Every structure is written in C-alpha cells, then in structure tokens.
C-alpha cells in the first residue's frame, strides 16, 4: 500500500486518446491520480462528473488529473465523450499500476467476491511524493476532498 510521504510508483499507461502518459513526464506539477472500478457505472460516473463540475478549481490549483481503471482505451474514449470529461483517462488493463499502488484486491458485492479496483485517490506533489492518499473514496464527496488536499 502506497502511503503519504512515499515516492509515488512510476508508470506509463495508454490514454483515452492512444497517447502514452508517464508519471515521470508530469514531474513539476501536482498530479491527482484516481483509481476507479469501471467506466460508465453509477458511482464512477458520479465521481468523474464531480471532478468535471469542479474543473475550474482543479485548473486553478495547477493539477493534472488522471483517472485510471482496468477498462481499455476505446471504453475510456466513449466514457470521456459521453460525459464531456476534461481530464485524461488511463487504461490499466492488466491492473499492474493498481497493484503497484495497492488498490487492486478482493471485493464483494451481492454475496459474491471478486478481484477489482478499490476506489482510491493519490495526490502526488510536484516532487513525485504522495502528499495525500484517500482510500474507500465516496464519489459524491471526492472532488471537494481532493481540492482541499491540493490547497494545503
């Protein structure tokens, strides 16, 4: 599990537009790296749209926002277009980055257990260290919590 004060694990993933994005290339800017289970599902849509609706504040904070899920590029592109999301979505199809951040694990729903992404967010400072880690994120409160962390 990645904790506050630690260097954020490096990664390179493919974005919704097919470009490669690496954490290293974003050094010098604060990064909001949020992991979510699946495109176009109720909780994930609420979380993404909350960030979209507060986008001006994220831009004022100078933050780069990256959403990460196991969905592929085509799914991300469709989700981003459908909800007019102004930030980049990254495809972690083999969940290697989710593993590196400690957010891939056993979940349960309707009496069934399965492996999946545990909704989590990491605010990474310009120096590449984790400033804030949010686990078991509540989609409705997410944007406000992250903006508060960015302002501190």
Secondary structure, 3 states (H helix, E strand, C coil): CCCCCCECCCCEEEECCCCEEECHHHCCCCEEEEECCCCCCHHHHHHHHHHHHCHHHHHHCCCEEEEEECCCHHHHHHHHHHCCCCCEEEECCCCHHHHHCCCEEEEEECCEEEEEECCEEEEECCCCEEEEEEECCCCCCHHHHHHHHHHC
